Amino acid sequence: MKKWICLLLAALLCLGIFCGCAKQVEETPAAPEQSENADAAPTEEQTETDSTEETTSDALNADIVFWSSNTETSNYGQVISAAAEAFMQENPGVKIEISYQGTDIQSTLGPALDAGTKITMFEANTDASMVLWKDRMMDLGEYYTTVYPQTNGQPYGDSIVGAYNVLAKVQGDGEYLYFPYLPQFVNVWYNKDIFDACGITSVPTTWDELMDICQTLVDNGYTPFTSDQGHIHFSFGYYVQRRLGDDAAKALVNSTDGTEWSDPAVLEIAKKFEEAASKGYFASDIMTVVQPEAQQEMVIDKKIAMYVGGSWMPNNLRESAGEDFRWGSFTYPLVENGADDGSSLCYGCYGISINKDATKEEADAAAAFAVYLSMGEWGSKLVSDCNAIPIAKEGVEWPPMIADAQHIYDGITNRWTAQTAFALNNDLLPTVKSALTKLMGGACTAEDFIAEIQSYYK
């Protein structure tokens, strides 16, 4: 009998222990973002993951030095500084020192790393960082499979916009070398009020449809397009990539003797722009206007309908445009006999990388801060305070001024250089811009355009 009582007491004691454990899990504060199934009972695997996250967060212990390509007084810099302070309060074992380098980082980071300066993590536009510091970057694959409080119950790699997961792996040659944030893309921006005034109810998906819209705009007294020397190659470059494909476009841009410019398809493309110019589809001052005058004319005079530009353009013009300016957006249209089916987009981003020489403790803390900054509460702050595009796949609304573009990544499986392939050859680019200015200004023929570019190689 005594033996039976002892067994009963032991069973009750075990039950009490399990109840106590369950109560402790129930009282654990929720993560900043919850999935739709947050109220469902966790599986054994989920409980184990949550426990690992809690332990990992408590265990972070490292001094981090973060070099940023932003400036301290910019909206981006202010959000980064505030996020670092909040992260350190939540993780007392971590100290973050931020060095704001601005655009000088492209010339300062390499020598500093060579000199052995302590730099745990750094960020910049990835098209630049992959060229300059790729061999300095740590493989972040393990962190892409980690679930963080900011990733809505998913591994980090599954919680970001899919196009940027693909981009990071492609740029890293199969490895993940940065945490993407501050996405960017090039597309067509337009004034919705002008489209409405002209009875244009849908955006074009093909070049012919775009030309029809241009004629409707002209018939109603509006100028379809403008541009300037900073961005005039965007439209032509996009057409080249839609028509020829990415490989052929890069071969054209990186030609060593100009032979590729003799391709009849390139002349055909130039003739499309010559025809558009002859019909008055480009602003009359396109040959003389300088950056940012063309953009200012578009939003102030409200007589120019469209501009092929970057996703940063509406934010740069927010003061001039005013709160009542209605931005519309559509992807660059498909072209006749094109090599692309619309699954490609000119896009890029900034990326946060970790120095490959960082210790495991430093890397863990740096990775946690990179996710903390770019996702969840502080990712939302970048959107609200900087009009940045969210990197999170869900749970964050786009800034109202560019919300019309929020589906631009749908169906995108292939990435093109953010500012078209022409951005890959800075030596050739001035010649291309000069020739394009004349072509789009109606001052030369398509044949003259090709001849001017081929003269570059002589």
C-alpha positions in Angstrom: 0.0 0.0 0.0 2.8 2.4 0.9 4.5 1.6 -2.4 1.2 2.4 -4.3 0.9 5.8 -2.5 4.5 6.7 -3.3 3.9 5.9 -7.0 0.7 8.0 -7.0 2.5 11.0 -5.4 5.3 10.7 -7.9 2.8 10.8 -10.8 1.1 13.9 -9.3 4.5 15.6 -8.9 5.4 15.0 -12.6 2.0 16.3 -13.7 2.6 19.4 -11.6 5.9 20.0 -13.3 4.4 19.7 -16.8 1.6 22.1 -15.8 4.2 24.6 -14.6 6.2 24.3 -17.8 3.0 24.8 -19.9 2.1 27.9 -17.9 5.6 29.4 -18.4 5.4 28.9 -22.2 1.9 30.6 -22.2 3.2 33.7 -20.4 6.1 34.2 -22.8 5.6 37.5 -24.6 4.5 37.2 -28.2 6.9 38.0 -31.1 6.3 41.4 -32.7 4.6 39.8 -35.7 2.3 36.8 -35.5 1.3 34.4 -38.2 -2.4 33.9 -39.0 -2.2 30.6 -37.1 -0.6 32.1 -34.0 -3.5 30.9 -31.8 -3.1 27.3 -32.9 -1.5 24.9 -30.5 2.2 24.7 -31.4 3.6 21.4 -32.6 6.5 19.8 -30.9 8.8 21.0 -33.7 7.5 24.6 -33.3 7.9 24.6 -29.6 11.5 23.5 -30.0 12.1 26.3 -32.5 10.5 28.9 -30.2 12.6 27.8 -27.3 15.8 28.0 -29.5 14.9 31.6 -30.5 14.4 32.7 -26.9 17.7 31.1 -25.8 19.5 32.5 -28.8 18.2 36.1 -28.2 19.2 35.9 -24.5 22.6 34.5 -25.3 23.7 37.2 -27.8 27.0 38.6 -26.6 29.3 40.6 -28.9 30.6 44.0 -29.8 29.6 44.9 -33.3 31.0 47.7 -35.6 28.6 48.5 -38.5 29.7 50.6 -41.5 26.8 52.1 -43.3 26.6 53.8 -46.7 23.9 56.1 -45.4 24.5 59.4 -43.6 23.6 59.8 -39.9 21.2 62.7 -40.4 19.3 61.2 -43.3 15.9 59.5 -42.6 17.6 56.1 -43.1 20.4 57.0 -40.7 18.0 58.1 -38.0 16.0 54.8 -38.3 19.2 52.7 -38.2 20.5 54.5 -35.1 17.1 54.2 -33.3 16.9 50.5 -34.2 20.4 49.9 -32.9 19.5 51.5 -29.6 16.4 49.4 -29.3 18.3 46.2 -30.1 20.9 46.9 -27.5 18.2 47.5 -24.9 16.6 44.1 -25.7 20.0 42.4 -25.9 22.2 43.8 -23.1 25.1 41.6 -24.1 25.4 43.4 -27.5 27.1 46.7 -28.2 26.7 48.3 -31.6 28.9 51.0 -33.0 27.8 52.6 -36.3 30.1 54.4 -38.6 28.2 56.4 -41.2 30.3 56.6 -44.3 27.8 57.8 -46.9 28.6 57.2 -50.5 32.3 57.4 -49.6 32.1 53.8 -48.3 33.0 52.6 -51.8 36.4 54.1 -51.4 36.9 53.8 -47.6 35.7 50.3 -46.7 38.3 48.2 -48.7 41.4 50.0 -47.3 40.0 49.9 -43.8 39.5 46.1 -44.1 43.0 45.8 -45.5 44.3 47.7 -42.5 42.7 45.3 -40.1 40.1 47.9 -38.8 37.4 46.1 -36.8 34.3 46.0 -39.0 31.8 43.4 -38.2 29.1 44.2 -40.8 28.7 46.7 -43.6 26.0 47.7 -46.1 25.8 49.2 -49.6 24.1 48.8 -52.9 24.7 45.2 -53.9 25.7 45.9 -57.5 28.6 47.8 -56.0 29.4 45.6 -53.0 29.4 42.4 -55.0 32.2 43.9 -57.2 34.2 45.6 -54.5 34.0 43.3 -51.4 32.6 39.9 -52.4 35.6 38.1 -51.1 35.2 39.7 -47.7 31.7 38.4 -47.1 30.6 35.5 -44.9 28.3 32.9 -46.2 25.0 33.5 -44.4 23.2 30.3 -45.5 22.6 29.2 -41.9 20.9 32.5 -41.0 18.6 32.2 -44.1 17.2 29.0 -42.5 16.8 30.6 -39.0 13.5 31.7 -37.6 13.6 35.1 -36.0 11.0 36.9 -34.0 10.6 39.3 -36.9 10.0 36.7 -39.6 6.5 35.7 -38.7 7.2 32.1 -37.8 9.1 31.4 -41.0 12.8 30.9 -41.8 14.3 34.3 -42.8 14.8 33.2 -46.4 11.1 32.3 -46.8 9.9 35.6 -45.2 11.4 38.0 -47.6 10.1 38.9 -51.1 11.1 35.9 -53.3 12.7 38.0 -56.0 15.3 39.2 -53.5 16.0 35.7 -52.2 16.8 34.8 -55.8 18.9 37.9 -56.3 21.0 37.3 -53.2 21.8 33.8 -54.2 22.5 34.7 -57.8 24.8 37.5 -56.9 26.5 35.2 -54.4 27.1 32.5 -57.0 25.0 30.1 -55.0 25.8 31.5 -51.5 23.8 34.1 -49.5 26.3 36.9 -48.9 24.0 39.6 -47.6 20.6 40.4 -46.0 18.7 42.4 -48.6 16.9 45.6 -47.7 15.8 48.9 -49.3 14.6 47.3 -52.6 14.8 49.3 -55.8 13.5 48.8 -59.3 13.1 50.7 -62.6 9.6 51.0 -64.2 7.3 53.5 -65.8 5.8 56.1 -63.5 2.7 58.1 -64.6 0.3 60.8 -63.5 -3.0 59.0 -62.8 -5.0 62.3 -63.1 -3.7 62.7 -66.7 -4.7 59.2 -67.6 -8.1 59.7 -66.1 -8.6 63.0 -68.0 -7.8 61.3 -71.3 -10.1 58.3 -70.6 -7.2 55.8 -70.3 -8.5 53.1 -68.1 -5.8 50.4 -68.3 -2.0 50.4 -68.4 -0.2 49.0 -71.4 1.4 45.5 -71.5 2.9 45.8 -75.0 4.9 48.5 -76.8 2.1 48.9 -79.4 -0.4 49.5 -76.6 2.0 52.0 -75.1 2.3 53.8 -78.4 -1.5 54.0 -78.7 -1.7 55.6 -75.2 1.0 58.1 -76.3 -1.2 59.1 -79.3 -4.2 59.5 -77.0 -2.2 61.7 -74.7 -1.0 63.9 -77.6 -4.5 64.2 -79.0 -5.6 65.6 -75.6 -2.8 68.1 -75.4 -0.4 66.2 -73.1 3.2 65.2 -73.6 3.6 61.4 -73.1 7.2 61.2 -71.9 10.2 63.2 -70.6 13.6 62.3 -69.3 17.0 63.8 -68.6 20.7 62.9 -68.9 20.6 60.9 -65.6 18.0 58.5 -66.8 17.5 58.8 -70.5 19.1 55.4 -71.1 16.5 53.6 -68.9 13.8 53.3 -71.6 16.1 52.4 -74.4 18.0 49.9 -72.2 14.8 48.2 -71.1 13.7 47.9 -74.7 17.0 46.3 -75.7 16.8 43.8 -72.9 13.1 42.9 -73.7 14.0 42.5 -77.4 17.4 40.9 -77.3 17.5 39.2 -73.9 20.0 39.8 -71.1 23.0 38.0 -72.5 22.8 39.7 -75.8 22.2 43.1 -74.2 25.3 42.7 -72.0 27.3 41.7 -75.1 26.1 44.8 -76.8 27.0 47.0 -73.9 30.4 45.4 -73.4 31.3 45.1 -77.1 35.1 45.6 -77.6 34.9 46.7 -81.2 31.3 47.8 -81.9 30.4 44.8 -84.0 27.3 44.0 -82.0 25.9 47.5 -82.8 25.6 46.4 -86.4 22.9 43.8 -85.5 19.8 44.7 -87.5 17.7 44.2 -84.4 19.5 47.1 -82.7 18.7 49.4 -85.6 15.1 48.2 -85.5 15.0 49.3 -81.8 16.5 52.7 -82.6 13.8 53.1 -85.4 11.1 52.6 -82.8 12.4 55.5 -80.8 12.9 57.6 -83.9 9.3 57.0 -84.8 8.1 57.9 -81.3 10.1 61.2 -81.5 8.6 62.1 -84.9 5.1 61.8 -83.4 5.9 64.1 -80.5 5.9 61.5 -77.8 8.9 63.0 -76.0 9.2 66.4 -74.4 10.3 69.2 -76.7 13.0 70.2 -74.2 14.4 66.7 -73.8 17.7 67.7 -75.4 18.4 70.6 -73.1 16.7 69.8 -69.8 19.0 68.7 -66.9 18.4 66.5 -63.9 16.1 67.0 -62.0 14.3 69.6 -64.1 12.4 67.1 -66.2 11.0 65.3 -63.2 10.1 68.7 -61.6 8.3 69.7 -64.8 6.3 66.5 -64.8 5.0 66.9 -61.2 4.6 70.8 -61.2 3.3 71.6 -64.6 1.2 68.4 -64.8 1.3 68.3 -68.6 3.8 65.4 -68.9 2.3 62.0 -68.3 5.1 59.5 -67.9 8.7 58.9 -66.9 10.8 55.8 -66.9 12.6 56.0 -63.6 13.6 54.3 -60.4 11.4 53.4 -57.5 13.1 56.2 -55.5 11.7 58.9 -57.8 8.3 59.6 -56.2 10.0 60.0 -52.8 12.6 62.4 -54.2 9.7 64.5 -55.7 7.4 64.4 -52.7 7.8 68.0 -51.8 7.4 69.3 -55.3 4.6 66.9 -56.2 2.6 67.5 -53.0 0.3 65.1 -51.2 -2.4 65.2 -53.9 -0.2 63.9 -56.8 -1.5 60.5 -57.7 1.4 58.2 -58.8 0.6 55.3 -61.1 3.0 52.6 -62.1 3.4 49.8 -64.6 6.3 47.5 -65.7 8.1 48.3 -69.0 5.9 46.6 -71.7 6.7 43.6 -73.8 8.0 44.2 -77.3 7.5 42.6 -80.7 9.8 39.6 -81.4 11.1 39.9 -77.9 13.3 37.4 -76.1 11.7 38.0 -72.7 8.2 36.9 -71.7 7.7 39.5 -68.9 9.3 37.4 -66.1 12.3 39.7 -65.9 12.7 43.0 -64.1 15.4 45.6 -63.7 15.8 45.6 -59.9 18.3 45.6 -57.1 18.7 46.5 -53.4 21.0 47.4 -50.6 22.5 44.5 -48.7 23.9 44.0 -45.2 26.9 41.7 -45.2 29.0 40.2 -42.4 32.8 40.2 -42.4 34.0 36.7 -43.1 36.6 37.2 -40.3 33.9 37.8 -37.6 33.7 35.4 -34.8 30.7 33.1 -34.4 29.4 35.2 -31.6 29.8 38.4 -33.6 28.2 36.9 -36.7 25.2 35.6 -34.7 24.6 39.1 -33.2 25.2 40.9 -36.5 22.7 38.6 -38.3 20.1 39.1 -35.6 20.5 42.9 -35.9 20.3 42.8 -39.7 17.0 41.0 -39.5 15.8 43.2 -36.6 16.5 46.3 -38.7 15.1 45.2 -42.0 12.0 43.2 -40.8 9.3 43.6 -38.3 8.8 46.9 -36.4 12.0 48.6 -37.7 11.4 47.3 -41.3 8.0 49.0 -41.0 9.8 52.2 -39.8 12.0 52.2 -42.9 8.8 52.1 -44.9 6.9 54.8 -43.0 9.8 57.2 -42.3 11.8 56.8 -45.5 9.1 55.7 -48.0 11.2 52.6 -48.6 9.9 49.4 -50.2 9.4 46.6 -47.7 11.6 43.6 -47.9 9.1 41.5 -45.9 6.9 39.3 -48.1 3.8 40.0 -46.0 2.6 42.1 -43.1 3.9 45.5 -44.2 2.0 47.9 -46.3 3.8 49.8 -49.1 4.1 53.6 -48.8 0.9 55.2 -50.2 2.8 57.2 -52.9 4.2 54.0 -54.5 1.5 51.5 -53.5 0.5 51.2 -57.2 3.7 49.3 -57.8 3.4 46.8 -55.0 2.6 43.9 -57.4 5.6 44.6 -59.6 7.5 41.5 -58.4 4.6 39.1 -59.1 5.7 36.5 -61.6 9.3 37.7 -61.7 11.8 34.9 -61.9 14.7 36.6 -63.5 16.7 39.7 -62.5 18.3 42.3 -64.7 20.8 44.9 -63.6 18.9 47.5 -61.6 19.5 50.4 -64.0 19.6 48.2 -67.2 22.6 46.6 -68.7 23.9 50.0 -69.9 24.9 50.8 -66.3 27.6 48.1 -66.6 29.8 50.1 -68.9 30.4 53.6 -67.5 32.9 54.4 -70.3 30.4 53.8 -73.0 27.4 55.2 -71.2 28.1 59.0 -71.9 28.2 58.3 -75.6 24.9 56.3 -75.4 23.3 59.1 -73.5 24.5 61.7 -76.0 23.2 59.8 -79.0 19.9 58.9 -77.3 19.3 62.6 -76.4 19.5 63.5 -80.1 17.4 60.4 -81.2 14.6 61.1 -78.7 14.8 64.8 -79.4 14.2 64.2 -83.1 17.6 65.6 -84.1 19.0 62.5 -85.7 17.9 59.3 -87.4 18.3 55.8 -86.2 21.2 55.3 -88.5 22.9 58.4 -87.2 22.3 57.1 -83.6 24.1 53.8 -84.4 26.9 55.6 -86.2 27.6 57.9 -83.2 27.9 55.0 -80.9 30.1 53.0 -83.2 32.4 56.1 -83.4 33.2 55.4 -79.7 35.2 52.3 -80.8 37.3 54.1 -83.4 
